Amino acid sequence: GVLTDSSASEVEVDSKWTSGRRQNIAHSVTNRLSHLNTEWVDITEEFTYLAAQLSLGELIQMTNFRLFDAMTAVEIMDPKMDANYEWHKPNRHPVCMNELLQSGKLKVSGHSIAELVGIYDEILCQITSWLNGNTLAQTVYTCFYLLDPTKVEDLHLRAFSLCFSKMTQHMRRVVATSKVYAEDDQQTINYGFSQVCAGVTEQTVLAALKESEDKLQHVIKQFQQVLNEEDAKSNEEMEPTKALLNRV
């Protein structure tokens, strides 16, 4: 069993503890919660006994219990609750897009076609992961390019970053307003990312995609003009370009 209050850390009660130690814990918790004018009773033994009667997968819950409420304790960036949180370790701190740009660690231009294909596929995987029930903050918006696509200089990367960012917002709005999903099947909380590309219109996104598509088609035509059966190198270079064009 677990004894806890809003200001105290969890106190785990092991079944092997002596009754005296349990009484001390119960007394301590009761003192801290005395202002509630409530009499606290240790039900560890009864709870353990009843829990043992449940079959695998069974759950006892109150009528007003929601799975979403049960998961609110798992807070992102909370060192005690977020298993992937490591910024509290020495020499580690969260970084933002501007810091990466200033330090030159975030590449915004000069990508190879293979790199662009890889980034596209990774973003698509993250969107799929979000649609499968994970959070936006831990999937889609782990990609810095989607946080502010307008700062991306590469024509193709900026185009599909804008597209994915706006598309994610549209999908979230449709899911949130349709009311046809279970609370544990879809995460619609945006964690403060609602203003991403807020000033970018759909027409701007379509224009960027069209420009990217035209540029790639032009490059492929140039390859085809110089390509012959013996020019294997040009053929190898053209295939990734075709792959990127298909994605755009």
Order of alpha helices (4+ residues) and beta strands (2+ residues): beta-beta-alpha-alpha-alpha-alpha-alpha-alpha-alpha-alpha-alpha
